[in-house]
Amino acid sequence: MARAWAEFDQARETEIAPSAQLLADLRTPLPEHGDDVIKGLNDASAVLDASLAQARPRYFAYIGSSGLEVGALADLLAHSYDINLALDAGAASLLEAQAISWLGDFLGYPALTGSFTSGGTVSNLTALAAARERALPGSRAHGLSGVRCAVYCSQEAHYSIKRAAEILGIGREWVRTIPIDAERRMDTIALAECIDADIREGITPIAVIATAGTTLTGAVDPLDDLADVCERTGVWLHVDGAYGLPAAGAPATSDLFIGLARADSVTVDCHKWMFVPKACSAVLVRDPRTLSNVFAHDEAYVPHAGEALNAVDITLEYSRPMRALKLWLAFKVHGAAAFRAAIARNCEQARDLYERAGALDGVAVLTSGPQLSIVPIRRTVPGCPDENAHNAELCTRLQADGRVYVSPATIDGQVWLRPCFTNFRTTSEDVHLLLSLIDSEGADCSHHG
Ligand SMILES: Cc1ncc(COP(=O)(O)O)c(C=O)c1O
């Protein structure tokens, strides 16, 4: 582990492909008898070393993570005790509640309760289940029985919202995708018109899902304006901040999140921009009863939902690992200020890249600058007959080169490279190398002639 961590401090020059021996080892049959533990651990490290690790400082693809060291140690400790945070587990339950409260304080969200989940997908599902039960009381028991209901999000919301609508019986086709403005944020007027029209038609609005940091470009929907619409119409406001919400805790970006405290629920993935290892998402709510109304059960073998709620009364899962420990320990060891500074640094890196890229000939950036830490970039080459193919191929070439790792994304029909900075290890030099590689490797498009 120490060797891996030391390696992450500086980017390696290429990705290591699995050796022939390793590939052969990964095809061996079930071992009937055990072998030496040190050999086993060495074999395991060899596999991990030949894998794509998001903790590396030049991993800029999708929305990466950092695998913060103290978080990894917390996981080792937590798994050693193997506590189940379903019913009251003693001090560990208190720690989980404290971690939720610290997280709410960090973000500026007055969370009265919440829980750690396996990811943003499950956190969003959890919040929308609570919203459904508030809008249609008793639907958890009777089903939707043909009631028409809808949820509202921007056209660039994460697809976990559609999945939640599918699973909750709302139906994917009832996800109203609201248009976006020039900065790719949900258009509040269009939202208000859509909700009003649905109410007139007898369709029950379940929730508005604001995205605080879209996966595509990092746009933050106008939370305060959306909260006004929700207040007027009595609709639940959920903020999906799986990626971007930690930036609410950094002074330079906190203004983007004005209105956050008015949301009924929020999602934040601590395994993204709070730097701890997967899986550590959190769903926070202002009113604890909204979760217990949809999740609490009386079963003969489970102490029923009394005054003090059990974790199982407010979540989907029964077997629950102690996900809270890694965030709790990280706050204790590093302090909130270190988190705020690291998030701000990632945003500065994004701004720096945007400005440097915008100043280069043959490199395009979006007309509006990064709100958070995602900077779509596109190589343009005069006379290039197929710039989409060129940029897709440039991305593949950079991945194969191994010095940087970026992923592509399609924005308004165009293929872009979409670097995203969420790693505290990333340096300015790493960012500058990315730009110089895009510039030099993308200069030639002769094979698209
Ligand atoms: C805005 C947003 N919401 C939800 C998710 C889903 O999170 P997870 O992958 O942890 O399930 C993501 C993942 O990237 C995201 O960007």
The ligand as a MOL file (V3000), in Angstrom:
LIG
                    3D

  0  0  0     0  0            999 V3000
M  V30 BEGIN CTAB
M  V30 COUNTS 16 16 0 0 0
M  V30 BEGIN ATOM
M  V30 1 C -24.4660 14.3170 -11.3410 0
M  V30 2 C -24.3290 12.8440 -11.0440 0
M  V30 3 N -25.3040 12.1930 -10.4070 0
M  V30 4 C -25.2390 10.8900 -10.1110 0
M  V30 5 C -24.1260 10.1470 -10.4600 0
M  V30 6 C -24.0910 8.6810 -10.1260 0
M  V30 7 O -23.1870 8.4500 -9.1060 0
M  V30 8 P -22.5980 6.9700 -8.8110 0
M  V30 9 O -21.7170 6.6690 -9.9820 0
M  V30 10 O -21.8480 7.1480 -7.5350 0
M  V30 11 O -23.7560 6.0450 -8.6880 0
M  V30 12 C -23.0790 10.7690 -11.1320 0
M  V30 13 C -21.8900 9.9960 -11.5400 0
M  V30 14 O -21.0090 10.4630 -12.1790 0
M  V30 15 C -23.1660 12.1500 -11.4330 0
M  V30 16 O -22.1920 12.7860 -12.0940 0
M  V30 END ATOM
M  V30 BEGIN BOND
M  V30 1 1 1 2
M  V30 2 1 2 3
M  V30 3 2 2 15
M  V30 4 2 3 4
M  V30 5 1 4 5
M  V30 6 1 5 6
M  V30 7 2 5 12
M  V30 8 1 6 7
M  V30 9 1 7 8
M  V30 10 2 8 9
M  V30 11 1 8 10
M  V30 12 1 8 11
M  V30 13 1 12 13
M  V30 14 1 12 15
M  V30 15 2 13 14
M  V30 16 1 15 16
M  V30 END BOND
M  V30 END CTAB
M  END
